[in-house]
């Protein structure tokens, strides 16, 4: 049974079959599954990534985001317990990036372990529940997300920067404007609305 699936940042390092359907069916077939089960998994993976229209297409004719979605679908068809995704938002249009993140969150809510390998700190702040920072192959921090972003020295030593809203909150904490660790703009807005004297805000964050 497949336990761990890995999705490369560059789909060219992963895809090798001639057609989309063959790519998605390759893994499940190698698990020794029945023809009916292979077909079911291919169909579900195509639907999940919204690429059913590409089923019979040639992989060589696909570019960019379409190839990335096929690469992820081919791993989803294996139904791994643990899914590792390298830079999930790289080179994606926003709509497709949002689709991918929603899918990963749904898989996590259904019991799958999702590991995101990324330098995108906004993505981490908005979606991760636990952060592990590596520096030269060594673990320098392993903590819940909010705790991790409070450890500014370890983050900076690893060459990373918290999201801008987190940096803003940390710069204003001594003045009592914002709590020390703010992960999203929505959090900052919600906190600010509790201060009607300082922040008489009627606007809405989209």
C-alpha positions as CSV (number, residue, x, y, z in Angstrom):
1,X,0.0,0.0,0.0
2,X,1.3,3.5,-0.9
3,X,2.0,5.5,2.2
4,X,3.9,8.6,1.0
5,X,3.4,10.7,-2.1
6,X,5.7,13.4,-3.4
7,X,4.8,16.2,-5.8
8,X,7.8,17.9,-7.4
9,X,7.9,21.7,-7.8
10,X,8.8,21.1,-11.5
11,X,6.3,18.7,-13.1
12,X,8.9,17.9,-15.8
13,X,10.9,16.0,-13.2
14,X,7.8,13.8,-12.5
15,X,5.7,13.2,-15.6
16,X,6.9,10.6,-18.1
17,X,3.8,8.9,-19.8
18,X,2.5,9.9,-23.2
19,X,-1.1,10.8,-22.1
20,X,-2.7,12.2,-19.1
21,X,-4.8,9.1,-18.5
22,X,-1.8,6.9,-18.6
23,X,0.1,9.1,-16.2
24,X,-2.7,9.0,-13.6
25,X,-3.3,5.2,-14.0
26,X,0.4,4.3,-13.8
27,X,0.8,4.3,-10.0
28,X,-2.5,2.6,-9.2
29,X,-1.8,-0.2,-11.7
30,X,1.6,-0.8,-10.1
31,X,-0.2,-1.2,-6.8
32,X,-1.9,-4.3,-8.4
33,X,-5.4,-2.7,-8.2
34,X,-8.2,-4.0,-10.3
35,X,-9.1,-2.3,-13.6
36,X,-12.3,-0.9,-12.0
37,X,-10.4,0.5,-9.0
38,X,-7.8,2.1,-11.3
39,X,-10.6,3.7,-13.3
40,X,-12.3,5.0,-10.2
41,X,-9.1,6.6,-8.8
42,X,-8.2,8.2,-12.2
43,X,-11.8,9.6,-12.5
44,X,-11.7,11.0,-8.9
45,X,-8.3,12.6,-9.3
46,X,-9.3,14.3,-12.6
47,X,-12.4,15.7,-10.9
48,X,-10.5,16.9,-7.9
49,X,-8.0,18.9,-10.0
50,X,-10.7,20.0,-12.5
51,X,-8.9,18.5,-15.5
52,X,-11.4,15.9,-16.7
53,X,-11.3,17.6,-20.1
54,X,-7.6,16.7,-20.3
55,X,-8.0,12.9,-19.8
56,X,-7.2,11.9,-23.3
57,X,-4.7,14.6,-24.0
58,X,-1.0,14.2,-24.8
59,X,1.2,15.3,-21.9
60,X,3.7,16.9,-24.3
61,X,1.1,19.4,-25.4
62,X,0.4,20.7,-21.9
63,X,2.2,23.6,-20.3
64,X,2.5,25.4,-17.0
65,X,-0.3,25.0,-14.5
66,X,-1.9,22.2,-16.5
67,X,1.2,20.1,-16.1
68,X,1.4,20.9,-12.4
69,X,-2.2,19.8,-11.9
70,X,-1.6,16.5,-13.8
71,X,1.4,15.9,-11.6
72,X,-0.6,16.3,-8.4
73,X,-3.5,14.3,-9.8
74,X,-1.1,11.4,-10.6
75,X,0.0,11.3,-6.9
76,X,-3.6,11.7,-5.6
77,X,-4.6,8.7,-7.6
78,X,-2.2,6.7,-5.4
79,X,-4.2,7.8,-2.3
80,X,-1.2,8.2,0.0
81,X,-1.6,8.7,3.7
82,X,1.2,11.4,3.6
83,X,1.4,13.9,0.8
84,X,4.5,16.1,0.4
85,X,4.1,19.0,-2.0
86,X,7.1,21.1,-3.0
87,X,6.3,24.8,-3.5
88,X,2.6,24.3,-4.1
89,X,1.9,27.9,-5.1
90,X,4.8,28.3,-7.5
91,X,4.0,29.3,-11.1
92,X,0.3,29.0,-10.5
93,X,-2.4,31.4,-11.5
94,X,-4.2,32.6,-8.3
95,X,-7.4,30.7,-9.1
96,X,-5.5,27.5,-9.6
97,X,-3.4,28.2,-6.5
98,X,-6.5,28.7,-4.4
99,X,-7.9,25.4,-5.8
100,X,-4.8,23.5,-4.9
101,X,-4.7,24.9,-1.3
102,X,-8.4,24.1,-0.8
103,X,-7.8,20.6,-2.0
104,X,-4.9,20.1,0.3
105,X,-6.9,21.5,3.3
106,X,-9.8,19.1,2.4
107,X,-7.4,16.2,2.3
108,X,-5.9,17.2,5.6
109,X,-9.4,17.5,7.2
110,X,-10.1,14.0,5.9
111,X,-7.2,12.6,7.8
112,X,-4.3,12.9,5.4
113,X,-0.9,14.3,6.6
114,X,0.1,17.2,4.3
115,X,3.7,18.5,4.3
116,X,4.4,21.7,2.3
117,X,8.0,22.5,1.4
118,X,8.0,26.2,0.7
119,X,9.8,29.6,1.2
120,X,6.4,31.3,0.9
121,X,5.9,32.6,4.4
122,X,2.4,34.0,3.7
123,X,1.3,30.6,2.6
124,X,2.7,29.1,5.8
125,X,1.1,31.7,8.0
126,X,-2.3,31.3,6.4
127,X,-2.5,27.5,6.2
128,X,0.1,25.6,8.3
129,X,-0.6,24.4,11.8
130,X,3.0,23.4,12.5
131,X,6.3,24.8,11.2
132,X,9.7,23.0,10.8
133,X,12.5,25.3,9.7
134,X,15.6,23.7,8.1
135,X,18.9,25.5,7.8
136,X,21.7,23.7,6.0
137,X,19.9,20.4,6.5
138,X,19.5,20.9,10.3
139,X,16.2,21.5,12.1
140,X,16.5,24.9,13.8
141,X,12.9,25.3,14.8
142,X,9.9,22.9,15.2
143,X,6.8,24.6,16.7
144,X,3.1,25.5,16.2
145,X,2.8,28.2,13.5
146,X,2.1,31.1,15.9
147,X,4.9,30.1,18.2
148,X,7.3,29.7,15.2
149,X,6.6,33.2,13.9
150,X,7.4,34.7,17.3
151,X,10.9,33.2,17.1
152,X,12.2,36.0,14.8
153,X,15.9,35.3,15.4
154,X,15.7,31.7,14.2
155,X,13.6,32.7,11.2
156,X,16.0,35.4,10.1
157,X,19.1,33.2,10.6
158,X,17.5,30.7,8.2
159,X,17.2,33.5,5.6
160,X,13.4,33.8,5.9
161,X,11.1,36.7,6.6
162,X,7.6,36.6,8.2
163,X,4.7,38.0,6.2
164,X,4.5,41.8,6.1
165,X,1.5,41.9,8.4
166,X,3.4,39.8,11.0
167,X,6.3,42.1,10.8
168,X,4.0,45.1,11.2
169,X,2.4,43.7,14.3
170,X,5.7,42.9,15.8
171,X,6.9,46.4,15.2
172,X,3.8,47.9,16.9
173,X,3.4,45.5,19.8
174,X,5.3,47.8,22.2
175,X,2.8,50.5,21.5
176,X,-0.1,48.2,22.3
177,X,-1.6,48.5,18.8
178,X,-1.5,44.8,17.9
179,X,-0.7,41.5,19.5
180,X,2.8,40.1,19.0
181,X,2.0,37.4,16.5
182,X,-0.5,38.2,13.7
183,X,-0.6,35.7,10.9
184,X,-3.0,37.2,8.5
185,X,-4.5,40.6,7.4
186,X,-7.9,39.2,8.5
187,X,-6.5,38.6,12.0
188,X,-5.1,42.2,12.2
189,X,-8.4,43.7,11.0
190,X,-10.5,41.6,13.5
191,X,-8.2,42.7,16.4
192,X,-8.3,46.4,15.3
193,X,-12.1,46.4,15.3
194,X,-12.0,45.7,19.0
195,X,-10.4,49.2,19.4
196,X,-13.2,51.6,18.2
197,X,-11.5,54.6,19.7
198,X,-8.2,54.0,17.9
199,X,-9.6,52.3,14.9
200,X,-13.1,53.6,13.8
201,X,-13.1,51.2,10.9
202,X,-16.2,50.6,8.8
203,X,-14.4,49.2,5.7
204,X,-14.3,45.5,4.9
205,X,-11.3,43.3,4.1
206,X,-11.9,41.4,0.9
